Amino acid sequence: MGFAVGDALGVPVEFINRERLAAHPVSQMCGGGSHGQPAGTWSDDTSMTLCMMDSLAEKGIDYADQMNRFADWLWNGTNTAHGETFDVGITTKNAVLSFGRGTPALECGETAEFSCGNGSLMRMLPVAWYLMKKGFPAKLTEETAAVIHNASKCTHAHPRCLLACGIYCSVVFALFLSHSLEEAITMGISSALDYYQAKPAFQGFLPEFFSLRELASWPGEKLSGSGYVLHTLQSSLWCLLHSTCYRDCVLTAVNLGEDTDTTAAVAGGLAGLWYGTSSIPEQWLSALAKREELSQRAQWFWEKI
């Protein structure tokens, strides 16, 4: 629910820069804007997360099934707020098209430098839940990392995307194990970086992610709301680290500008885990498209896994 609310808050102002939002900041659930959608409408972030939930709950770890569900969402509007798909990343769309042409699921994701977007990071939360509840270690191991990386590879196969998804899941694991928010974020990042430092395939990209160790001391001006996967990871973790409630976390994320729905969704999912559903403003929840269905689907997923 925290993820979907963050997504919906960001939809109307997607692509708007930070300077413009500084003059007219988002403070409530609005409609119209960039996509002309009603207030409370969530986007591809929540749709693809629902696809992942459905697949994991019904099929377990099955990458072809994940891709089939992404195709059903993209072409048929399944798992959308209002029966239509209005927002999709180019890399994700290319992967679904490739899968439709017969490419195996784990070979559909692009590896080019321009394909380091956040389109796989935004749907990783159910993967982390699934791994924990199915008895996998709550940390990155050969087995857990393979599941996380493969789930990303279906659409985003560049090592940066795999790194971001692995580090993100490591933080999710730590949120369940820690008594302090700062401790959880620090432990999740450090544990993941230690894991990847022993992996030659990631050595050329890992130094870029060392910046995550310094987030506590970063000024907000250093953040970017772009769709680049490292920026989304940095910004969502920074917003969580520098807030004291769900509301402040997601509003800070939205008002970074640019890829507002994804930054706020990723931050909102983490904030929802830490602060609980009761921390989400009721005014926002009441405006959320398919609120009751989303709540029921979340409960169903939790029970199934």
Secondary structure, 3 states (H helix, E strand, C coil): CHHHHHHHHHHHHCCCCHHHHHHCCCCCCCCECCCCECCCCCCHHHHHHHHHHHHHHHHCCCHHHHHHHHHHHHHHCCCCCCCCCCCCCHHHHHHHHHHHCCCCHHHCCECCHHHCECCCHHHCHHHHHHHHHCCCCCCCCHHHHHHHHHHHHCCECCHHHHHHHHHHHHHHHHHHHCCCHHHHHHHHHHHHHHHHHCCHHHCCCHHHHHHHHHHHHCCHHHCCCCCEHHHHHHHHHHHHHCCCCHHHHHHHHHCCCCCHHHHHHHHHHHHHHHHCHHHCCHHHHHHCCCHHHHHHHHHHHHHHC
